[in-house]
Amino acid sequence: MASTGDSITRGFNACGWYTDCTYRSFSTGGSTLVNSHYLRILAKNPAISGHNYNDARSGAKASAMPGQASTAVSQKVQYVTILIGANDACTSSESTMTPVTTYRSYIDSALRTLKSGLPNARVAVISIPDIYRLWYIGHTNLTALSVWETYGICQSMLDRAWSTSSTDEARRQRVRQRVIAYNTQLAEACAAYGPKCDFDDNAVFNYRFTLSQVSGWDYFHPSTSGQAALARVSYAAGFNW
């Protein structure tokens, strides 16, 4: 199997200071603390042992998906997970978010590559988490506020995170709507792909994660327990292996 996407799939900040931790990836990781898709499949099919490729890249946007899909094709895998879009919405400002039509074009291109190169593979498309909830659970935490401001994290959503003004709240809701629009495109693209593609029906987007499931390094990426929750929720909403 192969995982595609961004830093969430790389397990970034799940085990150390600003570093990838692919062993704790919800998708292809080997840590029993997370119990990834890979480990869940391995328990039923020992033949997959050692065939877990993490093709995601930290910082990736939807524009990276066609290339990652090509890599998965070259690995001749039978199962691919896709989780992409957080970086398309989490940008330096609201105006720099990826347009919805552009986002969809990259998703369609990646899916065409997978369908052409791996016609028998299953593709699990996972919804983007609700980044507005990140603001909601963290905006009263002084450490989270300091980290978000110091490192300029997801400023489209988290700029002036301490503020509850109507102007700032309206901006946050527009960014949230962009994530919802991306998820709608993922659902439609997956449906067009056919029965070998499964969208999680927004299970991950709807999951009400807690601050303890967010990395204490940056208050943005999933912690180890966050990766475990992501694995559990996305796997349950996907294919019945």
C-alpha positions in Angstrom: 0.0 0.0 0.0 1.0 3.6 -0.4 0.0 6.8 1.4 -0.2 10.2 -0.4 -0.7 13.6 1.1 1.1 16.1 3.3 2.6 16.4 6.7 -0.4 14.9 8.5 0.3 11.6 6.6 4.0 12.0 7.3 3.3 12.0 11.0 5.0 15.4 11.4 5.5 16.4 15.0 4.0 13.2 16.3 7.3 12.1 17.9 9.7 14.9 18.0 10.5 18.6 17.4 9.5 19.6 13.9 10.3 16.4 12.2 8.5 13.7 10.2 7.6 10.6 12.1 6.4 8.2 9.4 6.4 5.3 11.9 3.4 7.0 13.5 1.5 7.8 10.4 -2.2 6.9 10.5 -1.9 5.4 7.1 1.4 3.4 6.6 3.0 3.7 10.0 4.2 0.7 12.0 3.6 1.9 15.5 1.2 0.0 17.6 0.4 3.2 19.5 -1.3 4.4 16.3 -2.6 1.1 14.8 -2.5 2.4 11.2 -4.3 1.2 8.2 -1.2 -0.8 7.3 -1.2 -2.6 10.7 -4.9 -3.3 10.5 -4.5 -4.8 7.1 -1.4 -6.7 8.1 -3.3 -8.4 10.9 -5.6 -9.9 8.2 -3.1 -10.3 5.4 0.5 -11.0 6.4 1.6 -10.8 2.8 1.6 -7.0 3.0 4.4 -7.0 5.5 7.1 -4.5 4.5 5.1 -3.2 1.6 4.0 0.1 3.1 5.2 3.2 1.2 4.8 6.7 2.5 4.8 8.9 -0.6 3.4 12.0 1.2 5.5 15.1 1.7 5.4 17.7 4.4 4.2 21.0 3.1 2.5 19.4 0.0 -0.6 21.0 -1.5 -3.0 19.4 -4.0 -0.5 20.4 -6.8 1.8 17.6 -5.5 -0.8 14.8 -5.9 -0.3 13.9 -9.6 3.4 13.3 -8.8 2.7 11.3 -5.7 0.2 9.2 -7.6 2.8 8.4 -10.2 5.1 7.3 -7.5 2.4 5.0 -6.1 1.9 3.6 -9.6 5.6 2.7 -9.8 5.3 0.8 -6.6 2.6 -1.4 -8.0 0.5 -1.1 -4.8 -3.0 -2.4 -4.3 -4.2 0.3 -1.9 -3.7 4.0 -1.8 -4.8 6.6 0.8 -5.2 10.2 -0.1 -5.4 13.0 2.5 -4.6 16.4 1.0 -5.9 20.0 1.3 -4.9 21.3 4.7 -2.1 23.3 3.2 -4.3 24.6 0.4 -6.5 26.2 3.0 -3.9 26.9 5.7 -2.0 29.6 4.0 -0.4 33.0 4.9 -3.8 34.7 4.3 -7.3 34.1 3.1 -6.5 35.4 -0.3 -3.7 32.9 -1.0 -5.9 29.8 -0.5 -6.0 27.4 -3.5 -9.1 28.1 -5.7 -11.6 25.3 -5.5 -11.5 24.6 -9.3 -7.7 24.4 -9.2 -7.8 22.0 -6.3 -10.2 19.8 -8.1 -8.1 19.7 -11.2 -5.1 18.3 -9.3 -7.3 15.7 -7.6 -8.8 14.6 -10.9 -5.3 14.4 -12.5 -4.0 12.3 -9.6 -7.0 9.9 -9.7 -6.6 9.5 -13.5 -3.0 8.5 -13.0 -4.0 5.9 -10.4 -6.9 4.5 -12.4 -4.8 4.2 -15.5 -1.7 2.8 -13.7 -3.4 0.8 -11.0 -6.8 -0.2 -12.3 -7.3 -2.9 -9.7 -6.2 -0.9 -6.7 -8.5 0.5 -4.1 -8.2 4.2 -3.3 -9.3 5.6 0.0 -10.0 9.4 -0.1 -10.1 10.9 3.3 -11.8 14.2 4.1 -9.7 17.2 5.4 -10.0 17.8 9.1 -12.1 20.7 10.3 -9.4 23.3 10.9 -12.0 25.7 12.4 -12.3 23.2 15.3 -8.5 23.7 15.8 -9.2 27.4 16.5 -12.2 26.6 18.6 -10.4 24.2 21.0 -7.1 26.2 21.1 -8.0 29.9 21.1 -8.3 30.1 24.9 -5.0 28.3 25.4 -2.2 30.8 26.0 0.5 28.4 24.8 -1.3 27.6 21.6 -1.9 31.3 20.9 1.8 32.0 21.4 2.9 29.2 19.1 0.5 30.0 16.4 1.6 33.7 16.4 5.3 33.0 16.8 5.5 30.5 13.9 2.8 32.0 11.7 0.8 28.8 11.6 -2.3 28.6 9.3 -2.7 32.4 9.3 -5.7 32.2 7.0 -7.6 30.7 10.0 -5.4 31.4 13.0 -4.4 35.0 12.5 -5.6 37.1 15.5 -6.7 33.8 17.0 -7.4 35.6 20.3 -10.0 37.8 18.7 -13.7 37.0 18.7 -14.7 40.1 16.6 -17.3 39.6 13.9 -14.7 40.4 11.2 -12.3 37.8 12.4 -15.0 35.2 12.9 -16.4 35.8 9.4 -12.9 35.2 7.9 -12.6 31.9 9.9 -16.0 30.8 8.6 -15.0 31.6 5.0 -11.8 29.5 5.4 -13.9 26.7 6.9 -16.3 26.9 3.9 -13.3 26.5 1.7 -12.3 23.3 3.4 -15.9 22.1 3.1 -15.8 22.9 -0.6 -12.6 20.9 -1.0 -14.2 18.0 0.7 -17.2 18.2 -1.6 -14.8 18.1 -4.6 -13.1 15.0 -3.1 -16.4 13.3 -2.7 -17.5 14.1 -6.3 -14.1 13.1 -7.8 -14.1 9.8 -5.9 -17.7 9.0 -7.0 -16.7 9.7 -10.6 -13.7 7.3 -10.2 -16.0 4.4 -9.5 -16.5 1.6 -7.0 -12.8 1.1 -6.3 -12.6 4.6 -4.8 -14.1 5.2 -1.3 -14.7 8.7 0.2 -15.0 8.7 4.0 -18.3 10.6 3.9 -16.7 13.4 5.9 -16.0 11.2 8.9 -12.6 12.8 9.5 -14.0 16.3 9.0 -16.8 15.7 11.4 -14.6 14.1 14.1 -14.5 16.3 17.2 -10.8 16.0 18.1 -9.5 17.5 21.4 -6.4 19.6 22.2 -4.7 16.5 23.7 -4.8 15.0 20.2 -2.9 17.9 18.7 0.9 18.1 18.9 2.3 20.2 21.7 5.1 21.2 19.5 3.0 23.3 17.1 -0.6 23.0 18.2 -1.5 22.1 14.6 -0.5 18.6 13.6 -2.0 15.5 15.2 -0.1 14.1 18.2 0.4 10.3 18.5 -3.1 10.0 20.0 -4.4 12.2 17.2 -2.8 9.9 14.6 -4.4 7.0 16.3 -7.8 8.6 16.2 -7.3 9.5 12.6 -6.4 5.9 11.8 -9.4 4.6 13.6 -12.0 7.0 12.2 -10.7 6.9 8.6 -10.3 3.1 8.5 -13.8 2.5 9.9 -15.2 4.8 7.2 -13.4 3.1 4.4 -13.2 -0.3 2.7 -14.3 -3.4 4.6 -11.0 -5.3 4.4 
